């Protein structure tokens, strides 16, 4: 084998070895819940980042909260994946009794300091530590694209909700801000999973920066 052919063969072999494995589809089932160790590592030390001004603009809180509550009578809300409590604070400001949950204890401590009137508890989206029909509204802010089991997450949200589940997500398009495209969920994936979880009707609101899904349960659970 000539020197040039040998170099080409070695280069090709090296590229093959460096090739990344095929990524697991987002939302595919894997285990019992979101890995808290991975979540801690991913979000550790980001409490200040989660409240930076440009992110507050992207979240469109002043539009999202009224849309979540439109058409239902809500006295109690659960904020799943609460982070530093931004949405928990916004729902509480409207007079709701709010509970926030997250798997990251560091963020929960930041939320407790920032929003003293809200109860914050540890809990994973796939295994919510609450009885059935505990909340009029269950809100998931940037949660669905992060969980390991999308179907189980929606099933758990439905279990603890009385009237509605609302989910805020990044739009399915490539952008400089937010996660890469392969970490985002196409609308048909979200809506199909919601249908299979038994939600009806399902509505999608395309906002300036985000997408808000509303999943209703029909008649309130007794």
Backbone as a printed PyTorch tensor [residue, N CA C, xyz], in Angstrom:
tensor([[[  0.8540,  -1.1880,   0.0000],
         [  0.0000,   0.0000,   0.0000],
         [  0.8910,   1.2390,   0.0000]],

        [[  0.6200,   2.1830,  -0.8830],
         [  1.4200,   3.3990,  -0.9640],
         [  1.2040,   4.2460,   0.2700]],

        [[  2.1610,   5.1990,   0.4950],
         [  2.0530,   6.0680,   1.6670],
         [  0.8030,   6.9040,   1.6510]],

        [[  0.4190,   7.4490,   0.4650],
         [ -0.7660,   8.3030,   0.4000],
         [ -2.0240,   7.5110,   0.6780]],

        [[ -2.0900,   6.2540,   0.1380],
         [ -3.2740,   5.4410,   0.3990],
         [ -3.3630,   5.0810,   1.8720]],

        [[ -2.2000,   4.7850,   2.4930],
         [ -2.1870,   4.4410,   3.9080],
         [ -2.6770,   5.6050,   4.7570]],

        [[ -2.2260,   6.8380,   4.4090],
         [ -2.6650,   8.0080,   5.1690],
         [ -4.1690,   8.2130,   5.0420]],

        [[ -4.7130,   8.0060,   3.8020],
         [ -6.1480,   8.1760,   3.6070],
         [ -6.9340,   7.1600,   4.4200]],

        [[ -6.4470,   5.9100,   4.4500],
         [ -7.1300,   4.8560,   5.2010],
         [ -7.1500,   5.1810,   6.6880]],

        [[ -5.9800,   5.6300,   7.2080],
         [ -5.9140,   5.9640,   8.6310],
         [ -6.8170,   7.1430,   8.9630]],

        [[ -6.8540,   8.1350,   8.0580],
         [ -7.7080,   9.2980,   8.2880],
         [ -9.1650,   8.9060,   8.3170]],

        [[ -9.5710,   8.0140,   7.3840],
         [-10.9580,   7.5600,   7.3420],
         [-11.3200,   6.7940,   8.5980]],

        [[-10.3800,   5.9340,   9.0700],
         [-10.6260,   5.1620,  10.2840],
         [-10.7900,   6.0730,  11.4900]],

        [[ -9.9560,   7.1140,  11.5670],
         [-10.0440,   8.0430,  12.6950],
         [-11.3620,   8.7770,  12.7040]],

        [[-11.8300,   9.1770,  11.4960],
         [-13.1130,   9.8660,  11.4380],
         [-14.2310,   8.9560,  11.8900]],

        [[-14.1500,   7.6630,  11.5020],
         [-15.1700,   6.6990,  11.9080],
         [-15.1990,   6.5510,  13.4150]],

        [[-13.9930,   6.4960,  14.0290],
         [-13.9300,   6.3330,  15.4790],
         [-14.4600,   7.5510,  16.2110]],

        [[-14.2750,   8.7430,  15.6030],
         [-14.7210,   9.9610,  16.2630],
         [-16.1990,  10.2340,  16.0790]],

        [[-16.8560,   9.4920,  15.1740],
         [-18.2550,   9.7600,  14.8750],
         [-19.1070,   9.5440,  16.1160]],

        [[-19.9650,  10.4810,  16.3990],
         [-20.8190,  10.3830,  17.5750],
         [-21.9050,   9.3400,  17.3580]],

        [[-22.3220,   8.6470,  18.4050],
         [-23.4190,   7.6870,  18.2640],
         [-24.7220,   8.3920,  17.9550]],

        [[-25.6460,   7.6480,  17.3710],
         [-26.9570,   8.2100,  17.0580],
         [-27.6620,   8.6240,  18.3350]],

        [[-28.1830,   9.8290,  18.3480],
         [-28.8200,  10.3570,  19.5590],
         [-30.1580,   9.6810,  19.7970]],

        [[-30.5170,   9.5120,  21.0610],
         [-31.8280,   8.9920,  21.4210],
         [-32.8790,  10.0290,  21.0970]],

        [[-33.9840,   9.6450,  20.4680],
         [-35.0390,  10.6210,  20.1750],
         [-35.5140,  11.2990,  21.4430]],

        [[-35.7340,  12.6060,  21.3650],
         [-36.2120,  13.3310,  22.5250],
         [-37.5760,  12.8180,  22.9500]],

        [[-37.7580,  12.6550,  24.2650],
         [-39.0390,  12.1910,  24.7670],
         [-39.1800,  10.6810,  24.7910]],

        [[-38.1480,   9.9480,  24.3430],
         [-38.2380,   8.4950,  24.3620],
         [-38.1100,   8.0040,  25.7950]],

        [[-38.8200,   6.9110,  26.0900],
         [-38.8070,   6.3870,  27.4490],
         [-37.4310,   5.8590,  27.8030]],

        [[-36.9910,   6.1250,  29.0360],
         [-35.7460,   5.5800,  29.5230],
         [-35.7490,   5.6530,  31.0270]],

        [[-36.0850,   4.5390,  31.6580],
         [-36.0930,   4.5190,  33.1050],
         [-37.3550,   5.1270,  33.6880]],

        [[-37.2940,   5.4010,  34.9890],
         [-38.4790,   5.8420,  35.7120],
         [-38.6560,   7.3440,  35.7360]],

        [[-37.6380,   8.1090,  35.3760],
         [-37.7930,   9.5560,  35.4490],
         [-36.5350,  10.2780,  35.0400]],

        [[-36.6160,  11.5890,  34.9790],
         [-35.4620,  12.3870,  34.6320],
         [-34.3430,  12.1410,  35.6360]],

        [[-33.1490,  11.8670,  35.1300],
         [-32.0000,  11.5800,  35.9730],
         [-31.6320,  12.8340,  36.7680]],

        [[-31.7900,  12.8280,  38.0880],
         [-31.5170,  14.0410,  38.8650],
         [-30.0530,  14.4400,  38.8270]],

        [[-29.1360,  13.4720,  38.6920],
         [-27.7130,  13.8010,  38.6290],
         [-27.4100,  14.5710,  37.3570]],

        [[-27.9430,  14.0890,  36.2170],
         [-27.7620,  14.8170,  34.9580],
         [-28.3720,  16.2060,  35.0490]],

        [[-29.5540,  16.2890,  35.6300],
         [-30.2380,  17.5750,  35.7270],
         [-29.4440,  18.5400,  36.6040]],

        [[-28.9200,  18.0450,  37.7230],
         [-28.1160,  18.8950,  38.5940],
         [-26.9000,  19.4220,  37.8470]],

        [[-26.2290,  18.5360,  37.0980],
         [-25.0320,  18.9390,  36.3750],
         [-25.3680,  19.9500,  35.2880]],

        [[-26.5030,  19.7630,  34.6170],
         [-26.8820,  20.6280,  33.5030],
         [-27.2290,  22.0290,  33.9810]],

        [[-27.8840,  22.1250,  35.1450],
         [-28.3960,  23.4140,  35.5890],
         [-27.6920,  23.9740,  36.8180]],

        [[-26.6990,  23.2720,  37.3340],
         [-26.0170,  23.7490,  38.5280],
         [-25.3910,  25.1210,  38.2920]],

        [[-25.6190,  26.0290,  39.2420],
         [-25.0030,  27.3390,  39.1720],
         [-25.6330,  28.2910,  38.1850]],

        [[-26.8720,  28.0290,  37.7580],
         [-27.4720,  28.8560,  36.7110],
         [-28.6360,  29.6890,  37.2260]],

        [[-28.7840,  29.8310,  38.5270],
         [-29.9330,  30.5620,  39.0620],
         [-29.9750,  31.9950,  38.5360]],

        [[-28.8430,  32.6710,  38.5370],
         [-28.8190,  34.0450,  38.0280],
         [-29.1050,  34.0790,  36.5320]],

        [[-28.5820,  33.1030,  35.7940],
         [-28.8110,  33.0660,  34.3470],
         [-30.2910,  32.9130,  34.0270]],

        [[-31.0110,  32.1260,  34.8230],
         [-32.4220,  31.8880,  34.5490],
         [-33.2810,  33.1330,  34.7580]],

        [[-32.7440,  34.1290,  35.4550],
         [-33.5030,  35.3650,  35.6820],
         [-32.8880,  36.5660,  34.9530]],

        [[-32.0330,  36.3210,  33.9900],
         [-31.4370,  37.4550,  33.2890],
         [-32.4990,  38.1450,  32.4190]],

        [[-32.3760,  39.4510,  32.1900],
         [-33.4350,  40.2250,  31.5260],
         [-33.8340,  39.7140,  30.1530]],

        [[-32.8570,  39.3130,  29.3210],
         [-33.2300,  38.8640,  27.9750],
         [-34.0610,  37.5880,  28.0150]],

        [[-33.7860,  36.7310,  28.9960],
         [-34.5860,  35.5100,  29.1100],
         [-36.0080,  35.8310,  29.5480]],

        [[-36.1590,  36.8100,  30.4140],
         [-37.5020,  37.2190,  30.8270],
         [-38.3050,  37.7170,  29.6310]],

        [[-37.6450,  38.3820,  28.7040],
         [-38.3220,  38.8340,  27.4860],
         [-38.7830,  37.6490,  26.6570]],

        [[-37.9140,  36.6560,  26.4820],
         [-38.2670,  35.4910,  25.6620],
         [-39.4380,  34.7160,  26.2610]],

        [[-39.5070,  34.6410,  27.5790],
         [-40.5370,  33.8190,  28.2230],
         [-41.9400,  34.3920,  28.0750]],

        [[-42.0590,  35.6880,  27.8240],
         [-43.3640,  36.3200,  27.5850],
         [-44.3580,  36.0020,  28.7100]],

        [[-43.8930,  36.1540,  29.9320],
         [-44.6980,  35.7690,  31.0910],
         [-46.0480,  36.4770,  31.1100]],

        [[-46.0590,  37.7520,  30.7480],
         [-47.3110,  38.5210,  30.7910],
         [-48.3480,  38.0210,  29.7910]],

        [[-47.9250,  37.3100,  28.7550],
         [-48.8630,  36.7010,  27.8090],
         [-49.1780,  35.2670,  28.1990]],

        [[-48.1720,  34.5590,  28.6550],
         [-48.3330,  33.1330,  28.9330],
         [-49.2990,  32.8890,  30.0880]],

        [[-49.1400,  33.6050,  31.1830],
         [-49.9630,  33.3540,  32.3720],
         [-51.4530,  33.5690,  32.0950]],

        [[-51.8690,  34.6840,  31.4690],
         [-53.3020,  34.8310,  31.1620],
         [-53.8330,  33.7440,  30.2270]],

        [[-53.0280,  33.3120,  29.2530],
         [-53.4690,  32.2500,  28.3510],
         [-53.6450,  30.9320,  29.0980]],

        [[-52.7800,  30.6650,  30.0430],
         [-52.9040,  29.4380,  30.8350],
         [-54.2040,  29.4090,  31.6350]],

        [[-54.6200,  30.5660,  32.1140],
         [-55.7830,  30.6430,  33.0010],
         [-57.0840,  30.9280,  32.2710]],

        [[-56.9960,  31.2840,  31.0040],
         [-58.1880,  31.6750,  30.2500],
         [-59.1970,  30.5300,  30.1650]],

        [[-60.4250,  30.8000,  30.5800],
         [-61.5010,  29.8310,  30.4300],
         [-61.6340,  28.8180,  31.5420]],

        [[-60.8180,  28.8950,  32.5790],
         [-60.9480,  27.9650,  33.7040],
         [-60.9830,  28.7520,  35.0110]],

        [[-61.5870,  28.1550,  36.0260],
         [-61.5500,  28.7210,  37.3680],
         [-60.4240,  28.0230,  38.1210]],

        [[-59.3920,  28.7710,  38.4440],
         [-58.2140,  28.1700,  39.0580],
         [-57.9000,  28.8410,  40.3840]],

        [[-57.7750,  28.0210,  41.4180],
         [-57.3640,  28.5150,  42.7270],
         [-55.9950,  27.9750,  43.1190]],

        [[-55.6240,  26.8090,  42.5520],
         [-54.3570,  26.1710,  42.9050],
         [-53.6170,  25.7730,  41.6350]],

        [[-52.3130,  26.0520,  41.6090],
         [-51.5010,  25.7380,  40.4350],
         [-50.2170,  25.0490,  40.8580]],

        [[-49.7470,  24.1570,  40.0000],
         [-48.4640,  23.4880,  40.1870],
         [-47.5380,  23.9120,  39.0620]],

        [[-46.3510,  24.3800,  39.4130],
         [-45.3290,  24.7660,  38.4420],
         [-44.2510,  23.6910,  38.4350]],

        [[-44.2930,  22.8270,  37.4190],
         [-43.3520,  21.7100,  37.3110],
         [-42.0830,  22.1970,  36.6110]],

        [[-40.9200,  21.8220,  37.1570],
         [-39.6740,  22.3390,  36.6200],
         [-39.5490,  23.8190,  36.9010]],

        [[-39.8770,  24.1980,  38.1110],
         [-40.0360,  25.6130,  38.4630],
         [-38.7600,  26.4230,  38.3610]],

        [[-37.5930,  25.7700,  38.4660],
         [-36.3440,  26.5220,  38.4020],
         [-36.2470,  27.5140,  39.5450]],

        [[-36.0720,  28.7860,  39.2120],
         [-35.9750,  29.8270,  40.2440],
         [-37.3280,  30.4310,  40.5960]],

        [[-38.4160,  29.8480,  40.0860],
         [-39.7510,  30.2600,  40.5000],
         [-40.3500,  31.4210,  39.7400]],

        [[-39.8870,  31.6770,  38.5210],
         [-40.4080,  32.8090,  37.7500],
         [-41.9090,  32.6950,  37.5110]],

        [[-42.3390,  31.5440,  36.9870],
         [-43.7640,  31.3920,  36.6970],
         [-44.5630,  31.1550,  37.9680]],

        [[-43.9840,  30.4870,  38.9390],
         [-44.6690,  30.3350,  40.2260],
         [-44.9890,  31.7000,  40.8170]],

        [[-44.0410,  32.6100,  40.7290],
         [-44.2440,  33.9680,  41.2300],
         [-45.3530,  34.6750,  40.4590]],

        [[-45.3790,  34.4910,  39.1320],
         [-46.3880,  35.1550,  38.3030],
         [-47.7860,  34.6220,  38.5860]],

        [[-47.9230,  33.3100,  38.7710],
         [-49.2350,  32.7500,  39.1030],
         [-49.6780,  33.1860,  40.5030]],

        [[-48.7420,  33.2260,  41.4430],
         [-49.0790,  33.6600,  42.8010],
         [-49.5320,  35.1170,  42.8160]],

        [[-48.9480,  35.9390,  41.9460],
         [-49.3320,  37.3480,  41.8790],
         [-50.7730,  37.5210,  41.4270]],

        [[-51.3390,  36.4870,  40.7990],
         [-52.7430,  36.5270,  40.3780],
         [-53.6700,  35.9120,  41.4220]],

        [[-53.1440,  35.6460,  42.5900],
         [-53.9730,  35.1790,  43.6870],
         [-54.0990,  33.6780,  43.8060]],

        [[-53.3490,  32.9110,  43.0080],
         [-53.4300,  31.4570,  43.0910],
         [-52.5510,  30.9360,  44.2210]],

        [[-52.9560,  29.8140,  44.7730],
         [-52.1130,  29.0770,  45.7090],
         [-51.1870,  28.2030,  44.8650]],

        [[-49.8950,  28.4410,  44.9430],
         [-48.9500,  27.8500,  43.9970],
         [-47.9550,  26.9530,  44.7170]],

        [[-47.6760,  25.8230,  44.0890],
         [-46.6020,  24.9310,  44.5140],
         [-45.6410,  24.7800,  43.3490]],

        [[-44.3600,  24.8820,  43.6180],
         [-43.3510,  24.6610,  42.5840],
         [-42.5420,  23.4240,  42.9030]],

        [[-42.2070,  22.6400,  41.8800],
         [-41.3650,  21.4690,  42.1180],
         [-40.2630,  21.3990,  41.0660]],

        [[-39.1450,  20.8230,  41.4570],
         [-37.9810,  20.7010,  40.5830],
         [-37.0790,  19.6230,  41.1700]],

        [[-36.2340,  19.0180,  40.3240],
         [-35.2940,  18.0200,  40.8330],
         [-33.9910,  18.6520,  41.3040]],

        [[-33.8010,  19.9330,  41.0170],
         [-32.5540,  20.6110,  41.3490],
         [-32.7170,  21.3850,  42.6530]],

        [[-32.0870,  20.9090,  43.7110],
         [-32.2420,  21.5330,  45.0280],
         [-31.6240,  22.9250,  45.0720]],

        [[-30.5640,  23.1470,  44.3160],
         [-29.9460,  24.4800,  44.2910],
         [-30.9150,  25.5210,  43.7380]],

        [[-31.6190,  25.1520,  42.6670],
         [-32.6010,  26.0750,  42.1050],
         [-33.7880,  26.2530,  43.0420]],

        [[-34.1790,  25.1950,  43.7330],
         [-35.2740,  25.3140,  44.6940],
         [-34.9190,  26.2920,  45.8150]],

        [[-33.6820,  26.2440,  46.2760],
         [-33.2560,  27.1880,  47.3110],
         [-33.3160,  28.6170,  46.7910]],

        [[-32.9020,  28.8150,  45.5340],
         [-32.9830,  30.1510,  44.9390],
         [-34.4340,  30.5980,  44.8110]],

        [[-35.3190,  29.6620,  44.4510],
         [-36.7410,  29.9950,  44.3190],
         [-37.3410,  30.3700,  45.6680]],

        [[-36.9960,  29.6300,  46.7070],
         [-37.5300,  29.9400,  48.0430],
         [-37.0970,  31.3310,  48.4980]],

        [[-35.8700,  31.7040,  48.1550],
         [-35.3810,  33.0260,  48.5360],
         [-36.0580,  34.1310,  47.7310]],

        [[-36.3580,  33.8440,  46.4550],
         [-36.9250,  34.8700,  45.5760],
         [-38.4330,  35.0080,  45.7280]],

        [[-39.1170,  33.8920,  46.0640],
         [-40.5830,  33.8990,  46.1090],
         [-41.0280,  33.2880,  47.4390]],

        [[-40.9810,  34.0320,  48.5200],
         [-41.2580,  33.4620,  49.8430],
         [-42.6930,  32.9960,  50.0500]],

        [[-43.6400,  33.4520,  49.2550],
         [-45.0290,  33.0670,  49.4710],
         [-45.4530,  31.7850,  48.7930]],

        [[-44.5120,  31.0820,  48.1620],
         [-44.8280,  29.8630,  47.4180],
         [-44.1090,  28.6810,  48.0550]],

        [[-44.7740,  27.5320,  48.0700],
         [-44.1440,  26.3110,  48.5720],
         [-43.3600,  25.6550,  47.4410]],

        [[-42.0950,  25.3470,  47.6790],
         [-41.2540,  24.6890,  46.6860],
         [-40.7800,  23.3550,  47.2420]],

        [[-40.9960,  22.2890,  46.4610],
         [-40.6790,  20.9460,  46.9210],
         [-39.8960,  20.2030,  45.8440]],

        [[-39.0560,  19.2490,  46.2380],
         [-38.3580,  18.4370,  45.2440],
         [-39.3130,  17.4550,  44.5840]],

        [[-39.1100,  17.2300,  43.2900],
         [-39.9660,  16.2840,  42.5810],
         [-39.6480,  16.2520,  41.1040]],

        [[-39.7220,  15.0540,  40.5110],
         [-39.4690,  14.8720,  39.0840],
         [-40.7830,  14.8850,  38.3200]],

        [[-40.7390,  15.3790,  37.0860],
         [-41.9520,  15.5010,  36.2760],
         [-42.6080,  14.1530,  36.0230]],

        [[-41.8050,  13.0870,  35.9280],
         [-42.3620,  11.7640,  35.6620],
         [-42.9220,  11.0820,  36.9050]],

        [[-42.6350,  11.6170,  38.0860],
         [-43.1200,  11.0170,  39.3370],
         [-43.4760,  12.1490,  40.2970]],

        [[-44.5740,  12.8210,  40.0250],
         [-44.9550,  13.9780,  40.8360],
         [-45.4230,  13.5320,  42.2230]],

        [[-44.9150,  14.1520,  43.2760],
         [-45.2230,  13.7090,  44.6400],
         [-46.5020,  14.3290,  45.1970]],

        [[-47.6030,  14.1880,  44.4390],
         [-48.8680,  14.7920,  44.8410],
         [-50.0100,  13.8160,  44.5680]],

        [[-51.1080,  13.9150,  45.3410],
         [-52.2810,  13.0700,  45.0860],
         [-52.9670,  13.4410,  43.7750]],

        [[-53.8480,  12.5710,  43.3250],
         [-54.6320,  12.8280,  42.1150],
         [-55.4520,  14.1070,  42.2670]],

        [[-55.6080,  14.8150,  41.1380],
         [-56.4860,  15.9950,  41.0650],
         [-56.1920,  17.0120,  42.1650]],

        [[-54.9240,  17.3060,  42.3720],
         [-54.5330,  18.2370,  43.4320],
         [-54.5450,  19.6970,  42.9990]],

        [[-54.4570,  19.9520,  41.6730],
         [-54.2850,  21.3230,  41.1960],
         [-55.2360,  21.6170,  40.0380]],

        [[-55.7790,  22.8220,  40.0380],
         [-56.6250,  23.2300,  38.9120],
         [-55.8110,  23.3490,  37.6300]],

        [[-54.5870,  23.8450,  37.7540],
         [-53.6950,  24.0290,  36.6090],
         [-52.3400,  23.4210,  36.9240]],

        [[-51.8160,  22.6700,  35.9630],
         [-50.4390,  22.1820,  36.0410],
         [-49.6660,  22.8240,  34.8980]],

        [[-48.6080,  23.5370,  35.2300],
         [-47.8100,  24.2500,  34.2350],
         [-46.4240,  23.6250,  34.1410]],

        [[-45.9840,  23.3800,  32.9040],
         [-44.6510,  22.8320,  32.6610],
         [-43.8910,  23.8050,  31.7590]],

        [[-42.9570,  24.5320,  32.3300],
         [-42.1980,  25.5090,  31.5680],
         [-40.8540,  24.9580,  31.1280]],

        [[-40.7010,  24.7330,  29.8190],
         [-39.4630,  24.1830,  29.2480],
         [-39.1020,  22.8420,  29.8960]],

        [[-40.0980,  22.0060,  30.0550],
         [-39.9140,  20.7040,  30.6860],
         [-39.9810,  19.5690,  29.6710]],

        [[-40.9440,  19.6120,  28.7580],
         [-41.2110,  18.4610,  27.8950],
         [-40.0020,  18.0500,  27.0710]],

        [[-39.2120,  19.0120,  26.5990],
         [-38.0580,  18.6480,  25.7660],
         [-36.8800,  18.1450,  26.6010]],

        [[-36.9820,  18.2380,  27.9230],
         [-35.8890,  17.8060,  28.7890],
         [-36.1060,  16.4260,  29.4000]],

        [[-37.3420,  15.9750,  29.4880],
         [-37.6130,  14.7400,  30.2210],
         [-37.2030,  13.5170,  29.4160]],

        [[-36.9840,  12.4140,  30.1300],
         [-36.6270,  11.1620,  29.4840],
         [-37.8430,  10.3810,  29.0040]],

        [[-39.0230,  10.6870,  29.5290],
         [-40.2300,   9.9490,  29.1550],
         [-41.3750,  10.9420,  28.9860]],

        [[-41.6140,  11.3540,  27.7510],
         [-42.6440,  12.3550,  27.4640],
         [-44.0310,  11.8450,  27.8230]],

        [[-44.3330,  10.6060,  27.4580],
         [-45.6570,  10.0500,  27.7290],
         [-45.9400,   9.9940,  29.2300]],

        [[-44.9590,   9.5320,  30.0010],
         [-45.1460,   9.4420,  31.4460],
         [-45.2900,  10.8220,  32.0770]],

        [[-44.5520,  11.7940,  31.5680],
         [-44.6520,  13.1610,  32.0800],
         [-46.0500,  13.7190,  31.8760]],

        [[-46.6020,  13.5400,  30.6800],
         [-47.9530,  14.0330,  30.4140],
         [-48.9930,  13.2660,  31.2260]],

        [[-48.7810,  11.9670,  31.3940],
         [-49.7150,  11.1750,  32.1930],
         [-49.7200,  11.6390,  33.6500]],

        [[-48.5440,  11.9370,  34.1860],
         [-48.4580,  12.4190,  35.5640],
         [-49.0910,  13.7970,  35.7200]],

        [[-48.8410,  14.6680,  34.7460],
         [-49.4520,  15.9980,  34.7990],
         [-50.9690,  15.8900,  34.7690]],

        [[-51.4830,  15.0120,  33.9180],
         [-52.9330,  14.8170,  33.8330],
         [-53.4850,  14.2490,  35.1400]],

        [[-52.7270,  13.3560,  35.7520],
         [-53.1900,  12.7240,  36.9890],
         [-53.4100,  13.7430,  38.0990]],

        [[-52.5040,  14.7070,  38.2350],
         [-52.6060,  15.6400,  39.3620],
         [-53.3930,  16.8980,  39.0140]],

        [[-53.8410,  17.0200,  37.7510],
         [-54.5970,  18.2080,  37.3220],
         [-56.0990,  17.9790,  37.4400]],

        [[-56.8350,  19.0690,  37.6830],
         [-58.2940,  19.0130,  37.6950],
         [-58.8960,  19.5820,  36.4160]],

        [[-58.2970,  20.6330,  35.8750],
         [-58.8790,  21.3050,  34.7160],
         [-57.9630,  21.3370,  33.4950]],

        [[-56.6970,  21.7070,  33.6960],
         [-55.8460,  21.9810,  32.5300],
         [-54.3780,  21.7180,  32.8480]],

        [[-53.6730,  21.2980,  31.7960],
         [-52.2120,  21.2390,  31.7990],
         [-51.7280,  22.1770,  30.7040]],

        [[-50.7700,  23.0310,  31.0140],
         [-50.2020,  23.9530,  30.0280],
         [-48.6960,  23.7430,  29.9750]],

        [[-48.1510,  23.7450,  28.7560],
         [-46.7190,  23.5040,  28.5790],
         [-46.1230,  24.5680,  27.6730]],

        [[-45.1040,  25.2340,  28.1600],
         [-44.3780,  26.2300,  27.3700],
         [-43.1350,  25.5740,  26.7990]],

        [[-42.9410,  25.7210,  25.4830],
         [-41.8040,  25.0940,  24.8270],
         [-41.1450,  26.0480,  23.8370]],

        [[-39.8960,  25.7310,  23.4990],
         [-39.2200,  26.4440,  22.4270],
         [-39.8640,  26.0680,  21.0970]],

        [[-39.9810,  26.9970,  20.1570],
         [-40.5260,  26.6490,  18.8420],
         [-39.5800,  25.6990,  18.1130]],

        [[-40.1550,  24.9060,  17.2290],
         [-39.3350,  23.9310,  16.5010],
         [-38.6870,  24.6090,  15.2890]],

        [[-37.6430,  25.3510,  15.5750],
         [-36.8570,  26.0040,  14.5320],
         [-35.4630,  26.2850,  15.0870]],

        [[-34.4840,  26.3560,  14.1900],
         [-33.1130,  26.6400,  14.5950],
         [-32.9800,  28.1200,  14.9320]],

        [[-32.4140,  28.4010,  16.1040],
         [-32.2520,  29.7730,  16.5690],
         [-30.9250,  29.9060,  17.2980]],

        [[-30.4550,  31.1490,  17.4190],
         [-29.2460,  31.4010,  18.1940],
         [-29.4900,  31.1950,  19.6820]],

        [[-30.6910,  31.4690,  20.1440],
         [-31.0060,  31.3080,  21.5610],
         [-31.6480,  29.9410,  21.7960]],

        [[-31.5170,  29.4780,  23.0300],
         [-32.1770,  28.2310,  23.3890],
         [-31.4240,  27.0010,  22.9320]],

        [[-32.0320,  25.8320,  23.1180],
         [-31.3800,  24.5710,  22.7770],
         [-31.2880,  24.3710,  21.2710]],

        [[-30.3910,  23.4790,  20.8200],
         [-30.3090,  23.1790,  19.3870],
         [-31.5810,  22.5030,  18.8930]],

        [[-31.7410,  22.4820,  17.5780],
         [-32.9800,  21.9690,  16.9940],
         [-33.2570,  20.5300,  17.4010]],

        [[-32.2210,  19.6940,  17.4830],
         [-32.4680,  18.2880,  17.8070],
         [-32.8320,  18.0750,  19.2710]],

        [[-32.8390,  19.1360,  20.0780],
         [-33.3190,  19.0480,  21.4550],
         [-34.7090,  19.6560,  21.6070]],

        [[-35.3050,  20.0830,  20.5080],
         [-36.6450,  20.6720,  20.5450],
         [-37.6670,  19.6610,  20.0390]],

        [[-38.9200,  19.8970,  20.3800],
         [-39.9790,  18.9580,  20.0240],
         [-40.8580,  19.5290,  18.9190]],

        [[-41.0320,  18.7880,  17.8170],
         [-41.9820,  19.2240,  16.7910],
         [-43.4000,  19.2520,  17.3650]],

        [[-44.2330,  20.1830,  16.9260],
         [-45.5970,  20.2710,  17.4610],
         [-46.3860,  18.9740,  17.3350]],

        [[-46.2130,  18.2470,  16.2220],
         [-46.9960,  17.0210,  16.0580],
         [-46.6110,  15.9630,  17.0800]],

        [[-45.3490,  15.9590,  17.5240],
         [-44.9210,  15.0090,  18.5530],
         [-45.6050,  15.3310,  19.8790]],

        [[-45.6220,  16.6090,  20.2370],
         [-46.2550,  17.0280,  21.4860],
         [-47.7540,  16.7570,  21.4490]],

        [[-48.4070,  17.1540,  20.3650],
         [-49.8570,  17.0280,  20.2800],
         [-50.2890,  15.5690,  20.2080]],

        [[-49.5210,  14.7370,  19.5090],
         [-49.8580,  13.3140,  19.4540],
         [-49.7210,  12.6720,  20.8340]],

        [[-48.6580,  13.0170,  21.5520],
         [-48.4800,  12.4760,  22.9000],
         [-49.6010,  12.9320,  23.8280]],

        [[-50.0450,  14.1750,  23.6630],
         [-51.1420,  14.6840,  24.4930],
         [-52.4500,  13.9640,  24.1810]],

        [[-52.7130,  13.7180,  22.8980],
         [-53.9130,  12.9630,  22.5200],
         [-53.8840,  11.5730,  23.1510]],

        [[-52.7400,  10.9120,  23.0620],
         [-52.6310,   9.5580,  23.6070],
         [-52.7500,   9.5550,  25.1280]],

        [[-52.4100,  10.6810,  25.7530],
         [-52.5640,  10.7890,  27.2110],
         [-54.0020,  11.0750,  27.6180]],

        [[-54.8760,  11.3200,  26.6340],
         [-56.2910,  11.5080,  26.9250],
         [-56.7440,  12.9420,  27.0500]],

        [[-55.9150,  13.8930,  26.6310],
         [-56.3160,  15.2980,  26.7010],
         [-57.2200,  15.6770,  25.5360]],

        [[-58.1900,  16.5430,  25.8060],
         [-59.0570,  17.1070,  24.7640],
         [-59.8790,  18.2260,  25.3930]],

        [[-59.9620,  19.3800,  24.7120],
         [-59.2620,  19.7090,  23.4730],
         [-57.8060,  20.1000,  23.7240]],

        [[-57.0590,  20.1890,  22.6180],
         [-55.6550,  20.5950,  22.6580],
         [-55.5070,  21.8520,  21.8200]],

        [[-54.8880,  22.8780,  22.3830],
         [-54.6840,  24.1300,  21.6530],
         [-53.2060,  24.5100,  21.6750]],

        [[-52.7560,  25.1130,  20.5760],
         [-51.3820,  25.6000,  20.4960],
         [-51.3860,  27.0940,  20.1970]],

        [[-50.6330,  27.8470,  20.9760],
         [-50.5030,  29.2890,  20.7720],
         [-49.0610,  29.5900,  20.3670]],

        [[-48.8810,  30.0690,  19.1470],
         [-47.5530,  30.4400,  18.6660],
         [-47.2790,  31.8910,  19.0570]],

        [[-46.4000,  32.0840,  20.0200],
         [-46.0810,  33.4080,  20.5260],
         [-44.8770,  33.9710,  19.7730]],

        [[-44.4230,  35.1370,  20.1790],
         [-43.3020,  35.7650,  19.4820],
         [-42.0210,  34.9520,  19.6180]],

        [[-41.7850,  34.3880,  20.8100],
         [-40.5520,  33.6570,  21.0590],
         [-40.7800,  32.2000,  21.4380]],

        [[-41.9430,  31.8600,  21.9130],
         [-42.2220,  30.5390,  22.4580],
         [-43.4950,  29.9560,  21.8580]],

        [[-43.7620,  28.7060,  22.2200],
         [-45.0110,  28.0310,  21.8750],
         [-45.6620,  27.5770,  23.1770]],

        [[-46.9390,  27.8940,  23.3390],
         [-47.6820,  27.4650,  24.5230],
         [-48.7370,  26.4530,  24.1070]],

        [[-48.6980,  25.2750,  24.7370],
         [-49.7020,  24.2360,  24.5150],
         [-50.6570,  24.2300,  25.7040]],

        [[-51.9450,  24.0990,  25.4050],
         [-52.9580,  23.9560,  26.4540],
         [-53.6860,  22.6340,  26.2510]],

        [[-53.6410,  21.8000,  27.2770],
         [-54.2870,  20.4910,  27.2490],
         [-55.3850,  20.4830,  28.3060]],

        [[-56.6240,  20.3620,  27.8830],
         [-57.7400,  20.3800,  28.8260],
         [-58.2300,  18.9690,  29.1330]],

        [[-58.8710,  18.8400,  30.2930],
         [-59.3670,  17.5480,  30.7510],
         [-60.8670,  17.4170,  30.5910]],

        [[-61.5210,  18.4290,  30.0270],
         [-62.9700,  18.3710,  29.9190],
         [-63.6000,  18.6770,  31.2590]],

        [[-64.5370,  17.8380,  31.6800],
         [-65.2120,  18.0570,  32.9570],
         [-64.2230,  17.9230,  34.1060]],

        [[-64.3050,  18.8070,  35.0950],
         [-63.3900,  18.7260,  36.2330],
         [-63.4850,  17.3810,  36.9370]],

        [[-62.3440,  16.9010,  37.4260],
         [-62.3140,  15.6700,  38.2020],
         [-62.9130,  15.9210,  39.5820]],

        [[-63.8540,  15.1020,  40.0430],
         [-64.4790,  15.3120,  41.3620],
         [-63.4390,  15.3050,  42.4760]]])
